[in-house]
């Protein structure tokens, strides 16, 4: 069984979805430290394409005095009207996109709910995206599996708990994962090969890559899965 694990990113980009599509099972890595910036700073934010260009959508979270909190512990700051603002931005950005009306309702419903935990919001959005792309892969949470450890040890334990004999990592895994240890455990370690597809976007100008996956979905609809997987 080929396993993929990743932090529950907010409105994740196409490479995230592409990696899950290759797997037999997916684990949301929610019991590691929440990070606001750097290469892992996509847990509470992502970008959509507006007429003025790419725009960040950032979920406000409570971090004061909580510098070591895990993703599953991270609470949304609902004193700010972020959900209405995010959905209104998405409506304005993609309302005239060819397939917005068909794919928008499940997302509109999610933004109409009140969310307390960031991980619950992100999981719901990820599941909605996977369903829209017709990707049927079982999803579990690392916290529910009781996974612990760091770096290579963590991923090996993740595979053990999930019963996987192969693991697909993103390209950044090459910076910290130790192939020899996976080999010793009888776990095949692979690294994702992802080439970002180019497709028609709602707004004129040069193509903008690395946006939320909803950009492809609202623009290309039923063809989105094919476009993604041939990349």
C-alpha positions in Angstrom: 0.0 0.0 0.0 1.3 3.4 -1.0 0.8 6.1 1.7 0.9 9.8 1.5 1.1 12.1 4.5 0.9 15.9 4.6 -0.1 18.7 6.9 -3.7 19.8 6.4 -3.1 22.8 4.2 -5.8 25.5 3.7 -7.3 25.3 0.2 -4.2 23.3 -1.0 -2.5 23.8 -4.3 -2.5 21.3 -7.2 0.7 19.5 -6.2 -1.0 18.5 -2.9 -4.0 17.1 -4.8 -1.7 15.4 -7.3 0.2 13.6 -4.6 -2.9 12.2 -3.0 -4.2 11.0 -6.3 -1.1 8.7 -6.6 -1.8 7.1 -3.2 -3.8 4.2 -1.8 -4.3 6.1 1.5 -3.7 9.6 2.8 -2.9 10.8 6.4 -3.5 14.3 7.5 -0.4 15.1 9.6 -2.1 17.2 12.3 -0.1 16.4 15.4 3.1 18.4 14.4 3.8 22.0 15.2 1.8 24.7 13.6 4.1 27.0 11.5 2.9 30.3 10.1 5.8 31.0 7.7 8.4 29.3 5.5 7.9 26.2 3.3 5.3 24.9 5.8 3.4 28.1 6.1 0.5 27.0 4.0 -1.6 25.6 6.8 -3.7 28.7 7.3 -3.4 30.5 4.0 -3.3 30.1 0.2 -3.8 32.2 -2.9 -6.6 32.7 -5.5 -6.5 34.7 -8.7 -8.4 37.9 -8.9 -8.6 40.5 -11.7 -5.8 42.4 -10.0 -3.6 39.3 -9.7 -2.9 36.6 -7.0 -4.4 37.4 -3.6 -3.7 35.7 -0.3 -6.6 34.3 1.8 -5.4 33.9 5.4 -7.4 32.3 8.1 -6.7 34.3 11.4 -5.6 32.0 14.2 -4.8 32.4 17.8 -1.0 32.1 18.4 -0.2 34.5 21.2 1.6 32.4 23.9 1.0 29.3 21.8 4.3 29.1 19.9 4.6 25.3 20.3 1.0 24.4 19.6 0.3 21.6 17.1 -1.9 22.0 14.1 -4.8 20.1 15.8 -4.6 22.5 18.7 -4.7 25.6 16.6 -7.9 27.7 17.1 -9.4 30.1 14.6 -9.9 33.7 15.6 -13.6 34.1 14.9 -13.7 37.6 16.3 -12.7 38.5 12.7 -15.2 38.0 9.8 -12.7 35.9 7.8 -15.2 33.3 6.4 -17.5 35.9 4.8 -14.5 37.8 3.4 -12.9 34.7 2.0 -16.0 33.4 0.3 -16.9 36.8 -1.0 -13.4 37.1 -2.5 -13.8 33.7 -4.1 -17.2 34.6 -5.6 -15.8 37.8 -7.1 -12.7 36.1 -8.4 -14.4 33.1 -10.0 -18.1 34.0 -10.2 -17.9 34.3 -14.0 -15.6 31.3 -14.4 -17.1 28.7 -16.7 -17.7 26.0 -14.0 -18.1 28.1 -10.8 -21.9 27.5 -10.5 -21.5 23.8 -10.8 -18.7 23.3 -8.2 -19.3 26.2 -5.8 -22.2 25.0 -3.6 -20.3 22.5 -1.4 -17.7 25.2 -0.7 -20.3 27.9 0.0 -21.9 25.6 2.5 -18.6 25.0 4.3 -17.9 28.8 4.5 -21.3 29.3 5.9 -20.5 27.1 9.0 -18.7 28.3 12.1 -15.4 26.6 12.6 -13.4 26.5 15.8 -10.4 24.4 14.9 -8.2 25.1 11.9 -7.6 21.4 11.2 -11.4 20.7 11.0 -11.9 23.5 8.5 -9.0 22.4 6.4 -10.0 18.7 6.4 -13.5 19.6 5.2 -12.1 21.8 2.4 -9.6 19.1 1.4 -12.3 16.4 1.3 -14.5 18.8 -0.8 -11.6 19.3 -3.3 -10.9 15.6 -3.5 -14.5 14.9 -4.2 -14.7 17.5 -6.9 -11.6 16.1 -8.6 -13.1 12.6 -8.2 -10.2 11.3 -6.1 -11.4 8.5 -3.9 -8.7 7.9 -1.3 -9.2 7.0 2.4 -8.3 9.8 4.7 -7.1 9.5 8.3 -5.6 11.8 10.9 -2.1 11.2 12.4 -3.4 12.2 15.8 -6.0 9.4 15.7 -3.3 6.9 14.7 -1.1 7.9 17.6 2.0 8.7 15.4 5.0 10.2 17.1 8.7 10.9 16.4 10.5 13.4 14.2 11.5 13.5 10.5 12.4 10.0 9.2 11.3 8.3 12.4 7.9 10.0 12.2 7.3 9.0 8.6 8.3 5.4 9.3 6.0 5.2 12.3 3.3 6.7 10.1 3.7 3.9 7.6 3.7 1.3 10.4 0.5 2.6 11.9 -1.2 2.8 8.5 0.1 -0.6 7.3 1.9 0.9 4.3 4.9 -0.7 2.6 5.6 2.3 0.4 5.6 6.1 1.0 5.3 8.9 -1.5 7.0 12.1 -0.3 7.0 15.6 -1.7 10.2 16.8 -3.3 11.2 18.6 -0.1 11.4 15.3 1.7 14.7 14.8 0.0 16.1 17.4 2.4 15.5 15.4 5.6 14.3 11.8 4.9 16.9 9.0 5.2 16.4 6.5 2.4 18.6 3.9 4.1 16.4 3.7 7.1 13.3 3.2 5.0 15.1 0.4 3.1 16.0 -1.2 6.4 12.4 -1.1 7.4 11.2 -2.7 4.1 9.4 0.5 3.1 9.8 1.8 -0.4 10.5 5.5 -0.4 9.5 7.5 -3.5 9.5 11.2 -4.3 6.8 13.0 -6.2 7.4 14.2 -9.7 4.9 17.0 -10.3 4.9 19.4 -13.3 2.4 22.2 -12.8 -0.2 22.1 -15.6 -1.1 25.2 -17.7 -4.8 25.8 -18.3 -7.2 28.6 -19.2 -7.7 31.0 -16.3 -10.6 33.4 -15.6 -8.6 36.5 -15.8 -6.4 37.7 -18.8 -2.6 37.9 -18.6 0.3 35.5 -18.1 -0.6 32.2 -16.5 -0.3 32.1 -12.7 0.8 28.9 -11.1 0.7 27.6 -7.5 -2.7 28.8 -6.6 -5.4 26.9 -4.7 -6.7 23.9 -6.6 -10.1 25.6 -6.8 -8.6 27.8 -9.5 -8.3 24.8 -11.9 -11.6 23.4 -10.7 -13.7 26.5 -11.3 -12.1 27.2 -14.7 -12.0 23.7 -16.1 -14.6 21.7 -14.3 -14.9 18.0 -15.3 -11.6 18.2 -17.2 -9.7 19.2 -14.0 -8.8 15.6 -13.0 -7.4 14.8 -16.4 -5.5 18.1 -16.6 -4.0 17.5 -13.2 -3.0 13.8 -13.7 -1.4 14.2 -17.1 0.9 16.9 -15.7 
